[in-house]
Amino acid sequence: MGFITAILLNYMEEESVFWMLHSIMENNKFNMKGHFMNGMPDLNKSFYKLIVLIKRYLPKIYDLFVFKMIKILEKGKSKPKHVCKSMVSYDFYN
């Protein structure tokens, strides 16, 4: 959230930035609150949506992700630290 705040502070006063962040977090249009809560519950949903869109519109990149994931899993790592939970649990083979 700090990077969002820093960008807004370049263009707005501190109080306006505070209320802008409040709007981003609370407004249903943006629905960003779940991205910054403990456990980041909405982040996995966003990554899942991204993977589905990549599979549909960028199949070559998706195939590269599948290839890289297979390489990671072949090395014996059950849940790589740099791969989000939704990518590990996502069924790449369908």
ROVOPA-131981 format. One record per residue (C-alpha): residue in one letter; x, y, z; residue number from 1. Coordinates in nm, 4 decimals, decimal comma. Example, Ala and Ser with C-alpha at 12.3 -4.5 7.8 and 13.67 -1.06 7.14 Angstrom:
BEGIN
{res:A | x:1,2300 | y:-0,4500 | z:0,7800 | n:1}
{res:S | x:1,3670 | y:-0,1060 | z:0,7140 | n:2}
//
This chain:
BEGIN
{res:M | x:0,0000 | y:0,0000 | z:0,0000 | n:1}
{res:G | x:0,3011 | y:0,2245 | z:0,0491 | n:2}
{res:F | x:0,3680 | y:0,2532 | z:-0,3227 | n:3}
{res:I | x:0,0098 | y:0,3675 | z:-0,3827 | n:4}
{res:T | x:0,0427 | y:0,6256 | z:-0,1065 | n:5}
{res:A | x:0,3758 | y:0,7496 | z:-0,2439 | n:6}
{res:I | x:0,2316 | y:0,8027 | z:-0,5909 | n:7}
{res:L | x:-0,0716 | y:0,9857 | z:-0,4547 | n:8}
{res:L | x:0,1466 | y:1,2061 | z:-0,2321 | n:9}
{res:N | x:0,3257 | y:1,3308 | z:-0,5413 | n:10}
{res:Y | x:0,0006 | y:1,4811 | z:-0,6684 | n:11}
{res:M | x:-0,2161 | y:1,5532 | z:-0,3642 | n:12}
{res:E | x:-0,2115 | y:1,6923 | z:-0,0115 | n:13}
{res:E | x:-0,1785 | y:1,4467 | z:0,2800 | n:14}
{res:E | x:-0,5408 | y:1,4711 | z:0,3916 | n:15}
{res:S | x:-0,6668 | y:1,4176 | z:0,0368 | n:16}
{res:V | x:-0,4419 | y:1,1112 | z:0,0063 | n:17}
{res:F | x:-0,5862 | y:0,9717 | z:0,3296 | n:18}
{res:W | x:-0,9429 | y:1,0061 | z:0,2028 | n:19}
{res:M | x:-0,8470 | y:0,8705 | z:-0,1397 | n:20}
{res:L | x:-0,6984 | y:0,5583 | z:0,0249 | n:21}
{res:H | x:-1,0108 | y:0,5257 | z:0,2366 | n:22}
{res:S | x:-1,2237 | y:0,5386 | z:-0,0788 | n:23}
{res:I | x:-1,0068 | y:0,2816 | z:-0,2570 | n:24}
{res:M | x:-1,0332 | y:0,0416 | z:0,0358 | n:25}
{res:E | x:-1,4016 | y:0,0827 | z:0,1206 | n:26}
{res:N | x:-1,5680 | y:0,1492 | z:-0,2165 | n:27}
{res:N | x:-1,7193 | y:-0,1611 | z:-0,3801 | n:28}
{res:K | x:-1,6132 | y:-0,0301 | z:-0,7210 | n:29}
{res:F | x:-1,2438 | y:-0,0796 | z:-0,6362 | n:30}
{res:N | x:-1,2756 | y:-0,3472 | z:-0,3648 | n:31}
{res:M | x:-0,9078 | y:-0,3384 | z:-0,2681 | n:32}
{res:K | x:-0,9512 | y:-0,3984 | z:0,1043 | n:33}
{res:G | x:-0,8948 | y:-0,7750 | z:0,0764 | n:34}
{res:H | x:-0,5601 | y:-0,7202 | z:-0,0976 | n:35}
{res:F | x:-0,4149 | y:-0,5524 | z:0,2107 | n:36}
{res:M | x:-0,5765 | y:-0,7442 | z:0,4996 | n:37}
{res:N | x:-0,3881 | y:-1,0079 | z:0,6991 | n:38}
{res:G | x:-0,3605 | y:-1,3183 | z:0,4860 | n:39}
{res:M | x:-0,4483 | y:-1,1188 | z:0,1701 | n:40}
{res:P | x:-0,7663 | y:-1,3187 | z:0,0938 | n:41}
{res:D | x:-0,8492 | y:-1,1413 | z:-0,2336 | n:42}
{res:L | x:-0,4978 | y:-1,1643 | z:-0,3736 | n:43}
{res:N | x:-0,5320 | y:-1,5333 | z:-0,4627 | n:44}
{res:K | x:-0,8595 | y:-1,4591 | z:-0,6428 | n:45}
{res:S | x:-0,6852 | y:-1,1893 | z:-0,8458 | n:46}
{res:F | x:-0,3981 | y:-1,4214 | z:-0,9365 | n:47}
{res:Y | x:-0,6451 | y:-1,6912 | z:-1,0400 | n:48}
{res:K | x:-0,8274 | y:-1,4448 | z:-1,2681 | n:49}
{res:L | x:-0,4931 | y:-1,3367 | z:-1,4150 | n:50}
{res:I | x:-0,3947 | y:-1,6965 | z:-1,4903 | n:51}
{res:V | x:-0,7296 | y:-1,7665 | z:-1,6585 | n:52}
{res:L | x:-0,6977 | y:-1,4522 | z:-1,8735 | n:53}
{res:I | x:-0,3402 | y:-1,5386 | z:-1,9692 | n:54}
{res:K | x:-0,4515 | y:-1,8898 | z:-2,0671 | n:55}
{res:R | x:-0,7301 | y:-1,7503 | z:-2,2853 | n:56}
{res:Y | x:-0,5560 | y:-1,4548 | z:-2,4517 | n:57}
{res:L | x:-0,1824 | y:-1,5369 | z:-2,4267 | n:58}
{res:P | x:-0,1584 | y:-1,9147 | z:-2,4620 | n:59}
{res:K | x:0,2158 | y:-1,9162 | z:-2,5446 | n:60}
{res:I | x:0,2946 | y:-1,7346 | z:-2,2212 | n:61}
{res:Y | x:0,0603 | y:-1,9670 | z:-2,0352 | n:62}
{res:D | x:0,2455 | y:-2,2675 | z:-2,1797 | n:63}
{res:L | x:0,5723 | y:-2,1126 | z:-2,0611 | n:64}
{res:F | x:0,4244 | y:-2,0790 | z:-1,7094 | n:65}
{res:V | x:0,3213 | y:-2,4442 | z:-1,7209 | n:66}
{res:F | x:0,6704 | y:-2,5449 | z:-1,8338 | n:67}
{res:K | x:0,8352 | y:-2,3397 | z:-1,5583 | n:68}
{res:M | x:0,5935 | y:-2,4778 | z:-1,2960 | n:69}
{res:I | x:0,6745 | y:-2,8329 | z:-1,4009 | n:70}
{res:K | x:1,0454 | y:-2,7528 | z:-1,3716 | n:71}
{res:I | x:0,9926 | y:-2,6139 | z:-1,0210 | n:72}
{res:L | x:0,7857 | y:-2,9123 | z:-0,9111 | n:73}
{res:E | x:1,0398 | y:-3,1563 | z:-1,0583 | n:74}
{res:K | x:1,3066 | y:-3,0105 | z:-0,8304 | n:75}
{res:G | x:1,1123 | y:-3,1480 | z:-0,5339 | n:76}
{res:K | x:0,9720 | y:-2,8251 | z:-0,3975 | n:77}
{res:S | x:0,6156 | y:-2,8813 | z:-0,2863 | n:78}
{res:K | x:0,5198 | y:-2,5133 | z:-0,2588 | n:79}
{res:P | x:0,7747 | y:-2,2709 | z:-0,4032 | n:80}
{res:K | x:0,8022 | y:-1,9492 | z:-0,2040 | n:81}
{res:H | x:0,7995 | y:-1,7253 | z:-0,5110 | n:82}
{res:V | x:0,4815 | y:-1,8761 | z:-0,6555 | n:83}
{res:C | x:0,1472 | y:-1,7721 | z:-0,5108 | n:84}
{res:K | x:-0,0875 | y:-2,0263 | z:-0,3540 | n:85}
{res:S | x:-0,3349 | y:-2,0056 | z:-0,6415 | n:86}
{res:M | x:-0,0679 | y:-2,0969 | z:-0,8991 | n:87}
{res:V | x:0,0419 | y:-2,3994 | z:-0,6990 | n:88}
{res:S | x:-0,3145 | y:-2,5207 | z:-0,6544 | n:89}
{res:Y | x:-0,4235 | y:-2,4269 | z:-1,0079 | n:90}
{res:D | x:-0,4727 | y:-2,7220 | z:-1,2407 | n:91}
{res:F | x:-0,2312 | y:-2,6413 | z:-1,5230 | n:92}
{res:Y | x:-0,2988 | y:-2,9662 | z:-1,7019 | n:93}
{res:N | x:-0,6589 | y:-2,8943 | z:-1,8098 | n:94}
//
